[in-house]
């Protein structure tokens, strides 16, 4: 729901940064020349290198990308973490959050979820 530009202006990697992003995309995320739009690394590049974004957290359900980001010291959340925060904030019940996570799995999304709804309360 992008309304009234609440996401702000799009961020754009400069041509001078493209080679560095591409090296990380291939080395850390297993990207390939035949699939240039898979396993992108722009967001991590921005968090690491752009001063205004240092300390930002990163959200992904890609295991290799999460592992890489964590090794780089970037606070990394997965979808289940976002749901757990929502539960703790009272925005959603742990049972409804768990149902939603199950629906995501059933729809073919690749994400980790706890064994049962109570795992979202830890």
N, C-alpha and C positions, 0 to 999 in steps of 0.2 A: 504494500500500500504506500506508494510514493506520492504523498500529497503535499503540495506547497513546498516542495524542495527540502523536506525535513532531513533528507540524507546529506544535504549540502552539495557543493560542487563536486563533480567527478574528479578523481585524482588521476594524473597521467604521468607515466614514467617517461622521462626524457630520453631521446635517442642516445645520449651519452651514458645512460644507465642500462640500456637494453642488453648489452653483452654480459654484464654482471648478472642480471636477472636470469638470462638464458643459461648461463653456467650453473647457477643454483638450481634452476628448473630441471636440468639434466642430471646433475650430480647428486643432489639431495632428494629429488622427488621422482627420479626415473623417467623424466620426460624424454620425448624423442622428436626428431625432426619430422617424422611422418604424422605426428599428432600435436601440432604446435599450440593447440588450445587446451590441452590437458596438462594437469600438474603444474599450474602456474605458480610463480613465486613472488609476484609483485607486492602483495600485501606484506609479506614478511620483509621484503626489501625496504618498504616504506617504514615499517615499524623500527627496523634496525638502523636505517640510514638518514631518515628525515627527522631533524630535531623536534619538530612540532608533534611527532607521533611516538617519540620514545616513551616507554611506559604503557603504551596501549596494549590491550590484550587481543588475542587472535582466536577466532572461532573456526573450527574445522572438525570433520569426522573422518578425515583421511589419516589413517594410522601413521604412515611414514612421515607425512607432513607435520603431524602433531609431535612426533618424536624428535624430528629435526628442530622444530621451533623451541621445544623444551630444552634441548641441548644448547640452544643459542641464548637461553635465559629469558625467553619470551613467555609471558603468562598466556597459557593456552587452555581454552575451554572447548568441550565437546557439547553436542546438543543435550545430552543427559545432564550436563552441568548447568546449562541454562535453565532447564526444567527444574532442577533441584533448587536453584536460586529462586525461581518463581514460586515454588512450594513454600520455601522458607519465608518469602515475602508475603505470602497469603494471596498471591495472584491466581493460583490454581491449586486444586487438591492433589495430593500425591497419587491418588487413584486415577484421576482424570489425566494427569501428566503421563502416567504410565500407559494408559490406554492410547494416548496420542503417540507416544514413542513406539508402541506395538503397531499402530497403524502405519507409521513411517516405515518400519521394517517390512510390514506386509506389502507396502507399495514399492519395495525394491531399494529403499535407501540403505546405505551401509553405515550403521552406527552401533555403538555399544549401548546397552541398557542394563540396568541392574536386574538381578534374578527375580525380584518382586517389587511392588510399589513402595514398600518401606525403605528400599535402597535409595530412594530420592530424598529421604529425610535425614541422611547422615551428613 
